[in-house]
């Protein structure tokens, strides 16, 4: 990276192109993953967006500089400027992801975010001023692309953010799971190694490869939707529901929610008659119906023969209509190959109130509502309510 050195090499963008395809696949699957509105999930989506934009602008800039795409110089300059802004900022979003994992529930969160944003903001101003100073790069019609005297800052910013990820992971290793610590401390090291290799061999573009490797590690070990998905019905599992309730109770005190738990009665008999495979087929049918009758994105498999439907900021007519739709459908037989059964269910409903303040309390009332509904003491027709320790719970049979 010498001063005033004109770049006349033909860049190899094959690794970057392949990495862009892999990143697109990760992005598609990640968007189908956990729907928890947590800071960690939101920032991971930002990591994917920034990385994808950086890689795409890098590929376009390379094609333009090599003459494969004949465009005016100012277009090449604009795309290259976008690339210079986004590439080091990939390090920023990775740093913010590590911060969201380590500090989301701690008072230092916003201070860490602010401190991390300062170098990125200063560097962005430097890139924007490059049109006048030519300190990072210059592009002309005759000479092509020329590196500036401060090009090393681009790498320095990225290295700095990766080092920041490692430092905060090491400092907080006593407060987090060992597995999470190893991931947060490993993915920046891998990214640094790949970027350093690119510095040694500048004709091979690997910045996107480094980013994709880092995001792949994060996705497989920390963001993989299979962790929160029920393998049979392909809807979120019990743990994902508990995570959502915990988030609503702790972070969103003003959001109302209603939780409807649907429990199939005597489902073991169906397994005895149809076998495990036949019983699973009926469960898939019931789950598909509940997704169509209730909030599709918030239907959970709560246990083997129980499903939970979570209504957020909707305590009125939609919940009642959903209950009526379920009742009507369950009066009809369900067909699977040569088997036909009616599937009687009981339903328990709990709603957020001033008394439900912790996840443990919410789980207790869920279990209590379903168990009381199974006793048969409460009927849909009378719409009776049960007060338990000053927490009111609708019990529906």
MIGU-812258 format. One record per residue (C-alpha): residue number from 1; chain; x, y, z; residue in three letters. Coordinates in nm, 2 decimals, m for minus. Layout:
MIGU-812258
REC;NUM;A;X;Y;Z;ALA
...
This chain:
MIGU-812258
REC;1;A;0.00;0.00;0.00;UNK
REC;2;A;0.25;0.26;m0.11;UNK
REC;3;A;0.17;0.63;m0.16;UNK
REC;4;A;0.08;0.74;m0.51;UNK
REC;5;A;0.10;0.38;m0.65;UNK
REC;6;A;m0.13;0.32;m0.95;UNK
REC;7;A;m0.32;m0.01;m0.93;UNK
REC;8;A;m0.30;m0.19;m1.27;UNK
REC;9;A;m0.37;m0.55;m1.16;UNK
REC;10;A;m0.67;m0.75;m1.26;UNK
REC;11;A;m0.85;m0.82;m0.93;UNK
REC;12;A;m0.98;m1.17;m0.87;UNK
REC;13;A;m1.34;m1.13;m0.74;UNK
REC;14;A;m1.44;m1.50;m0.76;UNK
REC;15;A;m1.42;m1.55;m0.38;UNK
REC;16;A;m1.62;m1.23;m0.33;UNK
REC;17;A;m1.89;m1.35;m0.57;UNK
REC;18;A;m1.92;m1.69;m0.42;UNK
REC;19;A;m1.93;m1.53;m0.07;UNK
REC;20;A;m2.21;m1.30;m0.19;UNK
REC;21;A;m2.42;m1.60;m0.29;UNK
REC;22;A;m2.36;m1.78;0.05;UNK
REC;23;A;m2.44;m1.46;0.23;UNK
REC;24;A;m2.77;m1.43;0.04;UNK
REC;25;A;m2.86;m1.79;0.15;UNK
REC;26;A;m2.78;m1.70;0.51;UNK
REC;27;A;m3.00;m1.39;0.48;UNK
REC;28;A;m3.30;m1.58;0.35;UNK
REC;29;A;m3.29;m1.84;0.63;UNK
REC;30;A;m3.21;m1.58;0.90;UNK
REC;31;A;m3.52;m1.38;0.80;UNK
REC;32;A;m3.73;m1.69;0.86;UNK
REC;33;A;m3.57;m1.74;1.20;UNK
REC;34;A;m3.66;m1.61;1.54;UNK
REC;35;A;m3.92;m1.34;1.55;UNK
REC;36;A;m3.81;m1.21;1.89;UNK
REC;37;A;m3.78;m0.83;1.86;UNK
REC;38;A;m3.46;m0.84;2.06;UNK
REC;39;A;m3.17;m0.60;2.00;UNK
REC;40;A;m2.95;m0.89;1.91;UNK
REC;41;A;m3.18;m1.02;1.64;UNK
REC;42;A;m3.23;m0.67;1.49;UNK
REC;43;A;m2.85;m0.60;1.48;UNK
REC;44;A;m2.78;m0.94;1.32;UNK
REC;45;A;m3.02;m0.84;1.04;UNK
REC;46;A;m2.82;m0.51;1.01;UNK
REC;47;A;m2.50;m0.71;0.99;UNK
REC;48;A;m2.64;m0.90;0.70;UNK
REC;49;A;m2.76;m0.59;0.53;UNK
REC;50;A;m2.44;m0.39;0.56;UNK
REC;51;A;m2.23;m0.68;0.46;UNK
REC;52;A;m2.44;m0.76;0.15;UNK
REC;53;A;m2.43;m0.39;0.04;UNK
REC;54;A;m2.05;m0.37;0.10;UNK
REC;55;A;m1.99;m0.68;m0.11;UNK
REC;56;A;m2.22;m0.58;m0.39;UNK
REC;57;A;m2.07;m0.23;m0.41;UNK
REC;58;A;m1.72;m0.39;m0.41;UNK
REC;59;A;m1.80;m0.62;m0.70;UNK
REC;60;A;m1.96;m0.34;m0.90;UNK
REC;61;A;m1.67;m0.11;m0.83;UNK
REC;62;A;m1.42;m0.38;m0.94;UNK
REC;63;A;m1.61;m0.44;m1.27;UNK
REC;64;A;m1.62;m0.07;m1.34;UNK
REC;65;A;m1.25;m0.01;m1.26;UNK
REC;66;A;m1.15;m0.31;m1.48;UNK
REC;67;A;m1.36;m0.17;m1.77;UNK
REC;68;A;m1.61;m0.46;m1.78;UNK
REC;69;A;m1.90;m0.21;m1.72;UNK
REC;70;A;m1.84;0.11;m1.92;UNK
REC;71;A;m1.97;0.40;m1.71;UNK
REC;72;A;m1.87;0.76;m1.64;UNK
REC;73;A;m1.59;0.82;m1.40;UNK
REC;74;A;m1.83;0.99;m1.15;UNK
REC;75;A;m2.04;0.67;m1.13;UNK
REC;76;A;m1.73;0.46;m1.05;UNK
REC;77;A;m1.63;0.71;m0.80;UNK
REC;78;A;m1.97;0.71;m0.62;UNK
REC;79;A;m1.98;0.33;m0.61;UNK
REC;80;A;m1.63;0.30;m0.48;UNK
REC;81;A;m1.70;0.57;m0.21;UNK
REC;82;A;m2.00;0.36;m0.09;UNK
REC;83;A;m1.77;0.06;m0.07;UNK
REC;84;A;m1.51;0.25;0.13;UNK
REC;85;A;m1.78;0.36;0.37;UNK
REC;86;A;m1.94;0.02;0.42;UNK
REC;87;A;m1.64;m0.21;0.44;UNK
REC;88;A;m1.49;m0.08;0.77;UNK
REC;89;A;m1.84;m0.03;0.90;UNK
REC;90;A;m1.89;m0.40;0.87;UNK
REC;91;A;m1.66;m0.41;1.17;UNK
REC;92;A;m1.88;m0.16;1.35;UNK
REC;93;A;m2.20;m0.37;1.31;UNK
REC;94;A;m2.01;m0.68;1.43;UNK
REC;95;A;m1.90;m0.49;1.73;UNK
REC;96;A;m2.25;m0.37;1.79;UNK
REC;97;A;m2.37;m0.73;1.77;UNK
REC;98;A;m2.12;m0.84;2.03;UNK
REC;99;A;m2.23;m0.54;2.25;UNK
REC;100;A;m2.60;m0.65;2.21;UNK
REC;101;A;m2.52;m1.00;2.33;UNK
REC;102;A;m2.31;m0.89;2.62;UNK
REC;103;A;m2.48;m0.57;2.74;UNK
REC;104;A;m2.85;m0.58;2.64;UNK
REC;105;A;m2.97;m0.60;2.99;UNK
REC;106;A;m2.70;m0.38;3.14;UNK
REC;107;A;m2.69;m0.01;3.20;UNK
REC;108;A;m2.36;0.03;3.00;UNK
REC;109;A;m2.54;m0.07;2.68;UNK
REC;110;A;m2.59;0.28;2.53;UNK
REC;111;A;m2.25;0.40;2.64;UNK
REC;112;A;m2.08;0.11;2.46;UNK
REC;113;A;m2.29;0.18;2.15;UNK
REC;114;A;m2.20;0.55;2.15;UNK
REC;115;A;m1.83;0.48;2.21;UNK
REC;116;A;m1.83;0.23;1.92;UNK
REC;117;A;m1.99;0.47;1.68;UNK
REC;118;A;m1.74;0.75;1.72;UNK
REC;119;A;m1.46;0.59;1.51;UNK
REC;120;A;m1.71;0.49;1.24;UNK
REC;121;A;m1.85;0.84;1.22;UNK
REC;122;A;m1.51;1.00;1.20;UNK
REC;123;A;m1.40;0.76;0.92;UNK
REC;124;A;m1.73;0.83;0.73;UNK
REC;125;A;m1.64;1.20;0.73;UNK
REC;126;A;m1.29;1.12;0.61;UNK
REC;127;A;m1.44;0.91;0.32;UNK
REC;128;A;m1.68;1.19;0.22;UNK
REC;129;A;m1.40;1.44;0.22;UNK
REC;130;A;m1.19;1.22;0.00;UNK
REC;131;A;m1.35;1.38;m0.31;UNK
REC;132;A;m1.14;1.69;m0.23;UNK
REC;133;A;m0.84;1.55;m0.05;UNK
REC;134;A;m0.78;1.22;m0.24;UNK
REC;135;A;m0.63;1.09;0.08;UNK
REC;136;A;m0.79;0.74;0.04;UNK
REC;137;A;m0.81;0.69;m0.33;UNK
REC;138;A;m0.84;0.87;m0.66;UNK
REC;139;A;m1.00;0.76;m0.99;UNK
REC;140;A;m0.93;0.93;m1.32;UNK
REC;141;A;m1.02;0.83;m1.68;UNK
REC;142;A;m0.65;0.81;m1.78;UNK
REC;143;A;m0.48;0.66;m1.48;UNK
REC;144;A;m0.76;0.46;m1.33;UNK
REC;145;A;m0.75;0.38;m0.96;UNK
REC;146;A;m0.48;0.51;m0.73;UNK
REC;147;A;m0.45;0.45;m0.36;UNK
REC;148;A;m0.41;0.75;m0.13;UNK
REC;149;A;m0.16;0.81;0.15;UNK
REC;150;A;m0.42;0.73;0.42;UNK
REC;151;A;m0.56;0.41;0.28;UNK
REC;152;A;m0.42;0.22;0.58;UNK
REC;153;A;m0.69;0.38;0.80;UNK
REC;154;A;m0.95;0.17;0.62;UNK
REC;155;A;m0.79;m0.15;0.75;UNK
REC;156;A;m0.71;0.01;1.08;UNK
REC;157;A;m1.07;0.09;1.15;UNK
REC;158;A;m1.18;m0.27;1.07;UNK
REC;159;A;m0.90;m0.41;1.28;UNK
REC;160;A;m1.00;m0.18;1.57;UNK
REC;161;A;m1.36;m0.30;1.57;UNK
REC;162;A;m1.25;m0.66;1.56;UNK
REC;163;A;m1.02;m0.60;1.85;UNK
REC;164;A;m1.30;m0.43;2.04;UNK
REC;165;A;m1.52;m0.74;2.00;UNK
REC;166;A;m1.24;m0.95;2.14;UNK
REC;167;A;m1.17;m0.72;2.43;UNK
REC;168;A;m1.54;m0.69;2.55;UNK
REC;169;A;m1.58;m1.06;2.51;UNK
REC;170;A;m1.28;m1.13;2.73;UNK
REC;171;A;m1.38;m0.87;2.99;UNK
REC;172;A;m1.73;m1.03;3.02;UNK
REC;173;A;m1.64;m1.39;3.00;UNK
REC;174;A;m1.74;m1.45;3.36;UNK
REC;175;A;m2.09;m1.33;3.29;UNK
REC;176;A;m2.18;m1.53;2.98;UNK
REC;177;A;m2.20;m1.89;2.87;UNK
REC;178;A;m1.86;m2.04;2.77;UNK
REC;179;A;m2.00;m2.14;2.43;UNK
REC;180;A;m2.11;m1.78;2.35;UNK
REC;181;A;m1.78;m1.64;2.48;UNK
REC;182;A;m1.58;m1.87;2.24;UNK
REC;183;A;m1.79;m1.76;1.94;UNK
REC;184;A;m1.77;m1.39;2.02;UNK
REC;185;A;m1.39;m1.41;2.07;UNK
REC;186;A;m1.34;m1.63;1.76;UNK
REC;187;A;m1.52;m1.47;1.47;UNK
REC;188;A;m1.33;m1.14;1.48;UNK
REC;189;A;m1.00;m1.33;1.47;UNK
REC;190;A;m1.10;m1.52;1.16;UNK
REC;191;A;m1.21;m1.20;0.99;UNK
REC;192;A;m0.88;m1.03;1.08;UNK
REC;193;A;m0.67;m1.32;0.94;UNK
REC;194;A;m0.86;m1.32;0.61;UNK
REC;195;A;m0.83;m0.94;0.57;UNK
REC;196;A;m0.46;m0.95;0.66;UNK
REC;197;A;m0.42;m1.21;0.38;UNK
REC;198;A;m0.58;m0.97;0.14;UNK
REC;199;A;m0.33;m0.70;0.24;UNK
REC;200;A;m0.05;m0.94;0.15;UNK
REC;201;A;m0.21;m1.03;m0.19;UNK
REC;202;A;m0.42;m0.73;m0.29;UNK
REC;203;A;m0.52;m0.87;m0.63;UNK
REC;204;A;m0.74;m1.12;m0.45;UNK
REC;205;A;m1.04;m0.96;m0.29;UNK
REC;206;A;m1.14;m1.13;0.03;UNK
REC;207;A;m1.31;m0.87;0.25;UNK
REC;208;A;m1.65;m1.01;0.17;UNK
REC;209;A;m1.52;m1.37;0.23;UNK
REC;210;A;m1.40;m1.26;0.58;UNK
REC;211;A;m1.73;m1.11;0.66;UNK
REC;212;A;m1.93;m1.41;0.53;UNK
REC;213;A;m1.72;m1.65;0.74;UNK
REC;214;A;m1.78;m1.44;1.05;UNK
REC;215;A;m2.15;m1.42;0.99;UNK
REC;216;A;m2.17;m1.79;0.91;UNK
REC;217;A;m2.01;m1.87;1.25;UNK
REC;218;A;m2.26;m1.64;1.42;UNK
REC;219;A;m2.56;m1.78;1.24;UNK
REC;220;A;m2.48;m2.15;1.29;UNK
REC;221;A;m2.39;m2.11;1.66;UNK
REC;222;A;m2.60;m1.81;1.79;UNK
REC;223;A;m2.88;m1.73;1.54;UNK
REC;224;A;m2.97;m2.06;1.39;UNK
REC;225;A;m3.35;m2.09;1.38;UNK
REC;226;A;m3.34;m2.46;1.44;UNK
REC;227;A;m3.26;m2.38;1.80;UNK
REC;228;A;m3.60;m2.22;1.84;UNK
REC;229;A;m3.80;m2.43;1.59;UNK
REC;230;A;m4.01;m2.74;1.66;UNK
REC;231;A;m3.88;m3.01;1.43;UNK
REC;232;A;m4.22;m3.16;1.35;UNK
REC;233;A;m4.46;m2.87;1.30;UNK
REC;234;A;m4.20;m2.61;1.18;UNK
REC;235;A;m4.33;m2.35;1.42;UNK
REC;236;A;m4.14;m2.19;1.72;UNK
REC;237;A;m4.11;m2.42;2.02;UNK
REC;238;A;m4.18;m2.38;2.39;UNK
REC;239;A;m3.85;m2.21;2.47;UNK
REC;240;A;m3.91;m1.95;2.20;UNK
REC;241;A;m4.25;m1.87;2.35;UNK
REC;242;A;m4.09;m1.83;2.69;UNK
REC;243;A;m3.82;m1.61;2.55;UNK
REC;244;A;m4.09;m1.39;2.38;UNK
REC;245;A;m4.30;m1.37;2.71;UNK
REC;246;A;m3.99;m1.28;2.90;UNK
REC;247;A;m3.90;m1.01;2.65;UNK
REC;248;A;m4.25;m0.86;2.66;UNK
REC;249;A;m4.26;m0.86;3.04;UNK
REC;250;A;m3.92;m0.71;3.09;UNK
REC;251;A;m3.87;m0.47;2.79;UNK
REC;252;A;m4.22;m0.38;2.68;UNK
REC;253;A;m4.43;m0.31;2.99;UNK
REC;254;A;m4.69;m0.11;2.79;UNK
REC;255;A;m4.77;m0.39;2.55;UNK
REC;256;A;m5.07;m0.60;2.62;UNK
REC;257;A;m5.08;m0.96;2.52;UNK
REC;258;A;m5.32;m1.25;2.54;UNK
REC;259;A;m5.20;m1.61;2.54;UNK
REC;260;A;m5.44;m1.89;2.42;UNK
REC;261;A;m5.32;m2.24;2.49;UNK
REC;262;A;m5.49;m2.52;2.30;UNK
REC;263;A;m5.46;m2.87;2.45;UNK
REC;264;A;m5.57;m3.18;2.26;UNK
REC;265;A;m5.74;m3.43;2.49;UNK
REC;266;A;m5.65;m3.80;2.51;UNK
REC;267;A;m5.41;m3.77;2.21;UNK
REC;268;A;m5.22;m4.07;2.33;UNK
REC;269;A;m5.51;m4.29;2.22;UNK
REC;270;A;m5.46;m4.17;1.86;UNK
REC;271;A;m5.09;m4.26;1.88;UNK
REC;272;A;m5.19;m4.60;2.01;UNK
REC;273;A;m5.43;m4.66;1.71;UNK
REC;274;A;m5.24;m4.48;1.43;UNK
REC;275;A;m4.88;m4.52;1.55;UNK
REC;276;A;m4.63;m4.24;1.61;UNK
REC;277;A;m4.62;m4.14;1.24;UNK
REC;278;A;m4.99;m4.12;1.21;UNK
REC;279;A;m5.02;m3.92;1.53;UNK
REC;280;A;m4.76;m3.67;1.40;UNK
REC;281;A;m4.96;m3.63;1.08;UNK
REC;282;A;m5.27;m3.52;1.28;UNK
REC;283;A;m5.05;m3.28;1.49;UNK
REC;284;A;m4.92;m3.12;1.16;UNK
REC;285;A;m5.28;m3.07;1.04;UNK
REC;286;A;m5.39;m2.91;1.37;UNK
REC;287;A;m5.09;m2.68;1.37;UNK
REC;288;A;m5.15;m2.57;1.01;UNK
REC;289;A;m5.51;m2.49;1.10;UNK
REC;290;A;m5.41;m2.29;1.41;UNK
REC;291;A;m5.17;m2.09;1.20;UNK
REC;292;A;m5.45;m2.00;0.96;UNK
REC;293;A;m5.70;m1.92;1.24;UNK
REC;294;A;m5.47;m1.73;1.47;UNK
REC;295;A;m5.16;m1.50;1.45;UNK
REC;296;A;m4.95;m1.70;1.20;UNK
REC;297;A;m4.61;m1.56;1.32;UNK
REC;298;A;m4.70;m1.63;1.69;UNK
REC;299;A;m4.82;m1.99;1.70;UNK
REC;300;A;m4.60;m2.21;1.91;UNK
REC;301;A;m4.58;m2.58;2.00;UNK
REC;302;A;m4.60;m2.56;2.37;UNK
REC;303;A;m4.57;m2.93;2.44;UNK
REC;304;A;m4.64;m3.27;2.28;UNK
REC;305;A;m5.01;m3.21;2.22;UNK
REC;306;A;m5.05;m2.85;2.32;UNK
REC;307;A;m5.01;m2.53;2.11;UNK
REC;308;A;m5.00;m2.17;2.22;UNK
REC;309;A;m5.12;m1.87;2.03;UNK
REC;310;A;m4.99;m1.53;2.13;UNK
REC;311;A;m5.19;m1.22;2.05;UNK
REC;312;A;m5.00;m0.89;2.10;UNK
REC;313;A;m5.19;m0.57;2.16;UNK
REC;314;A;m5.51;m0.75;2.06;UNK
REC;315;A;m5.73;m0.85;2.36;UNK
REC;316;A;m6.07;m0.82;2.20;UNK
REC;317;A;m6.27;m0.95;1.91;UNK
REC;318;A;m5.99;m1.13;1.73;UNK
REC;319;A;m5.91;m1.35;2.02;UNK
REC;320;A;m6.28;m1.44;2.07;UNK
REC;321;A;m6.32;m1.51;1.70;UNK
REC;322;A;m6.02;m1.74;1.71;UNK
REC;323;A;m6.16;m1.93;2.00;UNK
REC;324;A;m6.50;m1.97;1.81;UNK
REC;325;A;m6.32;m2.08;1.49;UNK
REC;326;A;m6.12;m2.35;1.68;UNK
REC;327;A;m6.43;m2.47;1.86;UNK
REC;328;A;m6.62;m2.50;1.53;UNK
REC;329;A;m6.33;m2.69;1.35;UNK
REC;330;A;m6.27;m2.93;1.64;UNK
REC;331;A;m6.63;m3.04;1.62;UNK
REC;332;A;m6.55;m3.17;1.27;UNK
REC;333;A;m6.36;m3.49;1.20;UNK
REC;334;A;m5.99;m3.49;1.10;UNK
REC;335;A;m5.88;m3.73;0.82;UNK
REC;336;A;m5.54;m3.89;0.76;UNK
REC;337;A;m5.53;m4.17;0.51;UNK
REC;338;A;m5.76;m4.44;0.64;UNK
REC;339;A;m5.80;m4.29;0.99;UNK
REC;340;A;m6.07;m4.04;1.09;UNK
REC;341;A;m6.10;m3.88;1.44;UNK
REC;342;A;m6.25;m3.60;1.62;UNK
REC;343;A;m6.00;m3.42;1.83;UNK
REC;344;A;m6.15;m3.27;2.14;UNK
REC;345;A;m5.96;m2.98;2.29;UNK
REC;346;A;m5.96;m2.76;2.60;UNK
REC;347;A;m5.84;m2.40;2.59;UNK
REC;348;A;m5.69;m2.19;2.86;UNK
REC;349;A;m5.64;m1.81;2.82;UNK
REC;350;A;m5.43;m1.58;3.02;UNK
REC;351;A;m5.40;m1.21;2.97;UNK
REC;352;A;m5.14;m0.96;3.08;UNK
REC;353;A;m5.23;m0.77;3.40;UNK
REC;354;A;m5.06;m0.56;3.66;UNK
REC;355;A;m5.00;m0.88;3.86;UNK
REC;356;A;m4.82;m1.08;3.60;UNK
REC;357;A;m4.47;m0.93;3.62;UNK
REC;358;A;m4.23;m1.22;3.58;UNK
REC;359;A;m4.19;m1.51;3.34;UNK
REC;360;A;m4.23;m1.76;3.63;UNK
REC;361;A;m4.57;m1.61;3.72;UNK
REC;362;A;m4.68;m1.62;3.35;UNK
REC;363;A;m4.58;m1.99;3.32;UNK
REC;364;A;m4.76;m2.07;3.64;UNK
REC;365;A;m5.09;m1.91;3.52;UNK
REC;366;A;m5.06;m2.08;3.18;UNK
REC;367;A;m5.03;m2.42;3.34;UNK
REC;368;A;m5.31;m2.34;3.59;UNK
REC;369;A;m5.54;m2.22;3.32;UNK
REC;370;A;m5.50;m2.54;3.11;UNK
REC;371;A;m5.52;m2.77;3.41;UNK
REC;372;A;m5.84;m2.60;3.53;UNK
REC;373;A;m5.99;m2.62;3.18;UNK
REC;374;A;m5.93;m2.99;3.18;UNK
REC;375;A;m6.14;m3.04;3.49;UNK
REC;376;A;m6.45;m2.95;3.29;UNK
REC;377;A;m6.57;m2.70;3.56;UNK
REC;378;A;m6.57;m2.41;3.32;UNK
REC;379;A;m6.76;m2.38;2.99;UNK
REC;380;A;m6.73;m2.16;2.68;UNK
REC;381;A;m7.10;m2.09;2.69;UNK
REC;382;A;m7.10;m1.93;3.04;UNK
REC;383;A;m6.76;m1.75;2.98;UNK
REC;384;A;m6.68;m1.80;3.34;UNK
REC;385;A;m6.37;m1.64;3.49;UNK
REC;386;A;m6.14;m1.77;3.76;UNK
REC;387;A;m5.95;m1.54;3.99;UNK
REC;388;A;m5.63;m1.70;4.12;UNK
REC;389;A;m5.42;m1.50;4.36;UNK
REC;390;A;m5.57;m1.18;4.22;UNK
REC;391;A;m5.47;m1.28;3.86;UNK
REC;392;A;m5.78;m1.33;3.65;UNK
REC;393;A;m5.77;m1.60;3.40;UNK
REC;394;A;m6.03;m1.70;3.14;UNK
REC;395;A;m6.08;m2.07;3.14;UNK
REC;396;A;m6.23;m2.21;2.83;UNK
REC;397;A;m6.34;m2.57;2.77;UNK
